[in-house]
Amino acid sequence: MRRRRIVNRSFEKTFGMKLASLRTSNRDGELVVVSRDLTSMVRAREIAPTLQWALDNWAATMPRLAERYRRLNERQEAHAEAFTEAMAHSPLPRAFQWCDGSVYLAHAERMAQWTGSPVADRFTSEPWMYQGASDNFLGPTENIVAGSEDWGIDYEAEIAVVTTDVPYGATPARGAEAIALIMLCNDVSLRNLIPPELAKGFGFVQSKPASAFSPVAITPEELGDSWTDWRVHGRVSSYVNGILYGDPDAGEMLHGFDRLIAHVAKTRALAAGSIIGSGTIANIDPLHGTSCLVERRVLETLEHGAAITPFLHFGDTVRIEMRDRNGGSMFGAIEQTVVQLA
């Protein structure tokens, strides 16, 4: 079936650009416009001091930021500075809302094998979602801190979108209009803490510590034809200690972000700056590996009778990245080292 090329129709004109938040003494960082090749930036204080401020006033700030992006890429910005990923916090260092979905059938099936519970009948017709902590995200190069390796430390490579305001009861079409930015995500999971939490019937808390997002957030238009049907189409690579563990295509979502947003908005309005995640990227065909360790362990168990790959140890490094057709990094890389709580 031919993919539909969908762009944000909530404003008269739409724009491609890349945005980041520098680490500063301000909890919300400082908004900068980043060049397409991620090597330079220009500050945007007089347009919007922070990304949250820009999202709160998106109709007014978006065209001005996009013009600055154009000038930066055409080397017309006299005040351009060098940009490195280590300078960046997550684009939104904190957010009003973070809801993470689970809309990859392959991930659900492998998790069902891990837990011993079948995939729910409603999984293919209704988005699965939980509400995570959003008051203090990790930066893309910030350490993953854990108290014990026995907790089963795992990474999860995901896609996430940032919305403008979404009204209570929004339809999928209205949800699609609210998609302002796209990011990569590492939704850290503590696997061995999950079963006892879920057994209480009350959801994740301790097993879901702070998530991290890519150094740069980009508008859907910047993705070109890779953004269709409200999905990102392209391979997201994840590495552990420099070894590629998986690069599945992110486009194999059962539900697009339009439906994920509408699912959240069924009983509430979403404030500008809300973040909606796809859940762990996975493909039915295991040829391109996995985006988390627990799936890798399930596949090893099916093939060898036992899991071979351990969960993360202190000192291990995880890297998550997506590249364009020319090999350029699209969002910058999430690269984090696991360390023990002091």
Buried (B, 14 or more C-beta within 10 A) or exposed (E): EEEEEBBBEBEEEBBBBBBBBBBEEEEBBBBBBBBBEBEBBBBBEEBBBBBBBBBBBBEEBBBBBBBBBBBBBEEEBEEBEEBEBEBBBBBBBBBBBBBBBBBBBBBBBBBBBBEEEEBEEEBEEBBBBBEBBBEEBBBBBBBBBBEEBEBBBBBBBBBBBBBBBBEEEBBBEBBBBBBBBBBBBBBBBBBBBBEEBBEEEEEBEEBBBBBBBBBBBBBBBBBEEBBBBBBBBBBBBBBBEEEEBBBBBBBBBBBBBBBBBBBBBEEBEBBBBBBBBBBBBBBEEBEBBBBBBBBBBBBBBEEEEEBEBEBBEBEBBBBBBBBBEEEEBBBBBBBBBBEEEE
